[in-house]
Amino acid sequence: MPLFYDLGIGAYHGAIRLSSPWNPKAAAWVQGRAQLWKRLEQAAPRLQGCLWMHCASVGEFEQGRPVLEAIKAQRPDLPVLLTFFSPSGHEARKQEPLATHVEYLPPDSRSNAERLLHLVRPSAAIFVKYEFWYHHLQALQRHRVPVFLVSALFRKDQPFFKWYGSAWRSMLRCFTHIFTQDEASLRSLESLGLNTASVGGDTRFDRVAAIAASTDELPLARAFAGNSPVLVCGSTWPEDEALLVAAMANTAKTAPKCIMVPHELKDEQLAAIERTFPKPLARWTELEHSPLNSVAAMLGAENKGTLLVDRMGLLARLYRYGSVAYVGGGFTGGIHSLLEAAAWGVPVIFGPKHRKFPEAQGLIDAGAGQEVRNAAELQMALGRWLDDPQALGKASEAAARYVKERRGGAGRVAGAVMAAM
């Protein structure tokens, strides 16, 4: 395993470096790691005995955050090293107040893994969801550092369960304990003879419930929404936006106001939304410093129109102003967070690529979720809820209940981590 793994990792890193001159994401990956060891050496005195949490990107950190918050509530002076694999995760959370130091994950080699542990000497480590790095995990096991996998999901098509997956299975045995999201994942691990696992639940439920419990309003969104039905379209890609435009073009009675929050703030995507979505339309950055009465006069008075949110970091709070949510990604790589909307009691609509996201089927079964495969189905889904206040009320109650009943996973995980430190 180490030889083939090291060759694969080396080739992967080499490909990133070769593509960096013309690939912005690859360039960010390379540039971000350029001074990695210098930064870690400077931070090391403050990190001795730290809790190390590693996440692939922002979404995984949102799963790990409730665990970190619960631990810090009990151990406020505990130093925390937070690492990310992706540049987007690092850039989005590089000022994270829960962490003592935020850094990129050092490339996975035996020497790098040993060097990191020698520098910071962690008392425990938490990896979130899908993060499996052979040398880092082996080093943690050699140094007898308790290491936990949190909010893990397992499927039979993964390498762990294949005839060639012995090396992958060896990584599972490096974890002190694995907390799965669901019973199916636990049964999959038990089929391998692994008895160091239990169902911990999806810690995102704690995170989204905490956001929904906040009284932090967004007055601009409130002024836009008024008393009209509002469709919040979150983390959309061009494929989602084309579907939405087609559905609303053939809709009269069910056409709501739209709060559009694209996944990426690319100029061409924003311009396309401006051209095609219902008018009147204005960008968030054009209105955020305007008097609220003028916003209401411009966009809030009519029962139609679009508020295009061209600012990051607002989506989880914007769902509170929706009657229904359309969550993007279901026609590309996979849907984005449905729970952020459901926590506010907002039923969700999404595309067909959701097999890896059990909350999608969970919300469908609860009566608070709807899969759509084309514009006609989206039009019907909007009408199902927006034309029938009673149906919308039931779906809203089901969405909120689905989240409320699944809270508490973060506390269980935090307790186990602190007991092992």
N, C-alpha and C positions, 0 to 999 in steps of 0.2 A: 504493500500500500504506500509507504512513504515515497518510494522511488517514482511510481507512476503518478502519485498525487503531486509530488514536487515538480515533476515535469509538466503536468497540467497547469499547476498554479503559475509556474514560470512562463509558460506559453501565454497564459491569460494576461498576466501583467505585461508581458512584452507586447501583446496586441494592443493593450490600452495605451502604452507609451508610443507605439508606432502611429496610432490613430489620433493622438492628442493634437497635432498641428491643425487638424481640420474638424475635430469633433469636440465641441465645447464641454461636454460631460466628461470625456476622457481627459481633456486638459485640466479641468477642475480636480479630477482624481489625482493626477500627477502633481500639480502645483500644491495641492493641499497637503500632500505627504512629504514635500521637499524638506521641510524643517521639523518633521515630526519628532525625531529623537531629541533635538535641541529643546523643543517645547516641553517634552516629557521630563527631561533632566532638570529643567528649571522648576517644573511643578512637583517633582518627586518629593521634596521635603514636606510638602503639604498633603501628600497622598499616602503616607505610610499607614498601613493597616486599613486601607480604604475598602469600600464596597465598590466593585467594578460592575457596571451594567453595560452590556453591549447590545446594540440594536442595528438592524440593517439600515433603516431610514426613519423618516418622521412617523409613519404609521405604526411601526413597531414600538417606537418610543411612547406613543400615546397609549399603547397597551402596558408598557412597563412603568409609566409615570405613576399610576395609582399605587403600585407596590412601593416605589421609591418614596412617595409622599407618606405612606403609612409607616415606613421604616424611619424616615426623618422625623416624623412626629414623636417617635419614641427615642430616637437617637439624634437629636439636632446637631450635635457636634461631629457626627460621623463623616469623614471625608468621602467624597464620591467621585470616581472616575467614570465618565460617560463617554463611550466610544461609538462611532458610526462607521459603517462601511461606505455608504454613499455620500458624495459631496453635498447633495441636496439636504440630507439629514443633518450633516454637520453645520452647514450654513444656516439652516433654519433654527437650530438649537444651540449655537455656539455661545450664546449668552444665558443659557439655562440656569436659573438661580438655584435649583436643587443640586447642581453639580459643583464640585470644587474645581474640576478641570474637564473640558470637553475636547475630545481629540478624535482623529481618524484611527481606525484599527490598523495596527502595523501589519504589513503583508505577512501571510501565514507561513512561517518557516520555523524550524526548531530553534534557531539562534534568536530570531526576533521574539518568539514566545518566551524564551528564557530571559532575555534582556528586559522585557516588559515586567515580568514578575520580580526580577531582581530589583528593578527601579522602584516599584510602588508597593510590593509585598501586600497584596490584597488579603483581607480576612474572609471574603466571600465574593462570589461572582454570580451574576444573573445574565443569562442569554435569553433573548426574547423570540419566541415563535419558531423561526426557521433557520436560526443561525448555527451552522455546524462548521467549525474550523479545526481541522485535525490536530495541528501542532499546538494551538492555543489550549485546546481541551486536554491533550495529553500532558502538557506542562502543568496545568492546574491539578490534574490528578497526581502527577509525580510529586508536586509540592504540597499535596494534601490540603488544597484549598477547596472548601465546599463550593460546589457550582450547581446552579439550578437552571432548568429550562422552564420558561413561563409561557402560558397561553399557547401551548404546542398543539398542532394539528397533524395527524398522520392519516395517510391513505394507502391503500394496498398497491397503488402504482408507483410508490416511492422506492428508491434503491434499497432501503432498509429491509424490504420484504421480498427482494429478488434473490435468485441463486448467487448472483455476483456481488451481493451487498454485504459481505462479511466485514469489510473495512468500515462501512457506514454503521453497521451494528456495533462495532467496537467504539465508535464515538458516543453512541447512546449510553454505553456503560461507564463513560467518564463522568456522567452527571450524578451528583449526590441524590437528586430527586428531580423527576420530571412531572410538571403539572400540566395536564392536558385540558383542552377546552371542553371536551365532551367524552361520553362513555365509549363511543365508537373508536376514538383514538386510543383510549385506555385498553380496550380489548385487543386492538392491533398490537400494542406493545406487549401485552400479556401473552399473545401468541408466539412471541419471540423468547418467552421465558423471563422477561424483565419484570422484576417485582419491586422496583424502586420508582413507582409512578402512582399517581392518583389524579382524580378529576379536581382541578382547581377552578374551572370555569374560565370564561373570557374576561380578563381584567378590564377590557374596554367598557364593559357595562358600568363599572364604578366610575370611570372617567367621564363618560357621557352623562351619567346621572348627576355628577357633581357640576358639570357645566349647566345642565338644565335647572339645577337648584339655584343657580346664581340669579341675582336680581339686576345684573349688569345689562342695561338696555342699550340698543342702538337706535337713537332717536330718528336718524335719517331713514332707516328701514321702516320704523313705525309710521313716520309721516307718509312714506310712499304707500304702505299697505292700506292705511285708512281702515275702512270697514269692508273692503272688497275681498273676494276670494283671491288667494295668491299661490302661484306655483313657484316654489324655490327649486331651481335647477342647479345642483351642486356638482362640482368637479367634472364638468362636461368636456368632451372631446368633440372635434368637428363632426364625427359620425353621429353623436348624440344630438348635436345642434341641428343637423339636417333633418333628423327624425322629428324633432320638436317643431321645427318650422312647418314641415309637411302636415303634421297632425293639426296644428293650430290654424293652418290655412283653410282646412276643411271643417272647421269648428266655429260655430256661432255662439250658441248658448253657453258652452263649457269653456270658452276662451277666457282664462283668468289673466290677471296681472302676472308678470314674470319678474322674479329676481334671478338674474343670470350670474353664475359664479363659475367661470371656466377653470379647468384644471391648471392650465398654463396661461400666463398673461403675454402671449405672443401678439405682436402688432397686427399681423394678418388675421389671426383668429378674432381678435377684438373688433377689427374693422368689418369682418364678415357678419358678426352678430349685429353690429350697428346697421348694416344694410338690410338684413333679412328679418329681424325680430319686430314684433308689434310696436308701433309708435303711439304716443310719444316715447322717446328713449333718451336716457341720459346716463352718463358714467358717474360712478360713485365719487371719483376724485373731482368731478366738476361741481358736485353738490355738497360735499362734506363740510364746507365752510359757509354755506348759504344759510340764511334764516329759514327755520323749519316751515314757517307759513308760506314762504315762496316755493319750497319743495312740494308742499301739499298742493299749492296752486298749479304748479307745473306738471306734476305727475300723480299726485294723490287724489285729485278730484274726480278723475274719470275712472271707470271700471275696466281700464285696459292700460297697456303700456308696459315698458321694460326698464328696470333698473339694472344696469350692467356694472357689476362689482369688479373693478380693476385694481383691487387691493387685496393682498394676501392676509390670511389669518383671521378672517371674519366668519367663515362659513358655518362653523359649529354653532355660533350664536344667531346667525341669520335664519336658521331653520325655524326658530320660534315664531317667525312672522308668516310662516307658510300654512296654507290649508292642506296642501299635498306637496310632496317632494318628488322630483325626478332626480335620481342619483346616477351619475355618468360612469363610464368605463365598461359597461356591460356589453359593448359591441367591439371592444378592443382587447385589453389584457385582462380585464376583470373588474367588477364593480368596486367603487370606493365605499367609504363608510356609510352604511345604512343606519347604524345605531345612533349617529349624531342627530339624525332627523327623528327617529323613533322615540328618542328620549324626551322630545318635546311633545309627544303625542301626535306626530305628523305621519300619516301613512305614506308608504314609499312605492315608487314605480322604478323599474330598472330593466336593463337588457338581459339577454339569455346567458351570458358568460358568468355564471355565479356558482358553479359546482364546487369551487374551493372555499366558498364562504357559507358556512352552515346557517348563519343568521338570516340569509336570504330565504331559504326554505322555511326556517323557523317563523319568519314574519308572514310568509304566504300561508302557512298552516294556522297562524294566529288570526288571520283575517285582516292583516295590516300591511301586506305586501302584494305586489302584482308584477309578474314578468311580462314584458312585451317584446315582440320580435319585429314589428314593423309599425309604420305610422298609423295604420287603421286600428291596430290593437292599442296603441297609445291613446288614440282618440277615444276609444271605448273605455279605457281605464280612467281617463279624466272624467268622462261623463258619469261613470259608475259612482264616483264620489262627489264630484262638484255639482251634479244635477240632483242629488238626493241628500239633503242635510242629515236625515236619520242614518243613512248608510255611512256617511262621513263621520258622524259622531261615534258610531260603533267601532269603525276602523281606528279612529283616533284613540279611543279608550284601550283598544287592543294593543296598539303600538306602545303606549305608555306602560301598560301592564307587562308587556313582554320584557321591557328593560328593567322595570322595578323588581320583578321576581327573580332576576338573575344577577343581582348585585351581591357583593360580599367576597368575591374571589380574591381581591387584592389583600384583604386582611388575613385570609388563610395563608397565602403565599408569604406575606411579610412575616408572619409569626414563625413559619418554618425557617426562613432565612436567618432571622435574629437568633433563634435557638441554636443554629449551627455555627454562628460566628464566635 
